[in-house]
Amino acid sequence: MNNMGMGVCVLLVSVLISAVSQIILKKAANKTYKNTIAEYLNPMVIGAYGMFFLSTLLTMFALKVVPLSLSPILESTSYLYVTVMGYFLLKERFTKRKLLGMGLILVGIIVFSFQGVG
């Protein structure tokens, strides 16, 4: 795998880590805490923000080899990750609007990926 391919993989992993941390923050927000400090300084919240920091570092590393124009396309996969994880882990529903949005994101990624071919 060349540097570009490795950078794309690192960026996708970074986006996945960010999506997982969003799910963790949502789970933490749904809990009841005895005070405000416990609401913000608990292992789930601290761990999720640590994951965001790791995601930022991985993104910075990946952008050394991935063109900046490709970054927003790959980062849009976050919407797919969060929606699917929300369905399975948070019991959120797939609405027609969400499915249409996910479909449009996938079409956009596919169209952009064929832009460089040919």
C-alpha positions, -999 to 999 in steps of 0.1 A, spaced: 0 0 0 14 34 -10 16 65 13 -17 79 -1 -36 47 5 -22 45 40 -32 81 46 -67 75 34 -70 45 58 -56 65 87 -81 93 79 -110 68 78 -100 53 111 -97 88 125 -133 96 114 -145 63 129 -128 71 162 -145 105 162 -179 89 155 -175 64 183 -166 92 207 -198 111 197 -218 80 206 -201 77 239 -208 114 246 -245 108 237 -247 79 261 -231 100 288 -255 128 282 -285 104 286 -274 95 322 -284 114 353 -256 127 375 -256 139 411 -241 173 402 -227 193 373 -191 184 380 -199 147 378 -217 153 346 -186 166 329 -158 149 348 -167 113 345 -148 85 327 -171 83 297 -168 120 289 -131 122 296 -125 91 275 -146 105 246 -127 137 246 -95 118 247 -107 99 216 -115 132 199 -79 143 206 -65 110 192 -87 115 161 -73 150 156 -37 137 158 -45 110 133 -62 135 110 -31 157 111 -9 128 103 -31 117 74 -33 151 59 5 151 53 -2 127 24 -39 130 16 -49 160 -5 -70 185 14 -97 183 -13 -102 146 -4 -105 152 33 -141 165 35 -153 136 13 -138 110 36 -149 129 67 -185 128 54 -184 90 62 -188 101 98 -225 108 92 -229 72 80 -210 58 110 -229 78 136 -263 70 120 -256 33 119 -241 32 154 -270 53 167 -294 27 153 -277 -3 169 -263 13 202 -288 40 210 -319 24 194 -325 54 172 -347 50 142 -339 51 105 -363 76 90 -369 81 53 -350 114 56 -320 98 72 -319 70 46 -321 96 18 -294 116 34 -271 85 38 -278 76 2 -269 111 -11 -236 109 10 -228 76 -6 -235 88 -41 -213 119 -34 -185 97 -22 -188 74 -53 -190 103 -77 -160 120 -61 -140 87 -62 -145 83 -99 -135 119 -106 -98 110 -106 -103 79 -128 -99 82 -166 
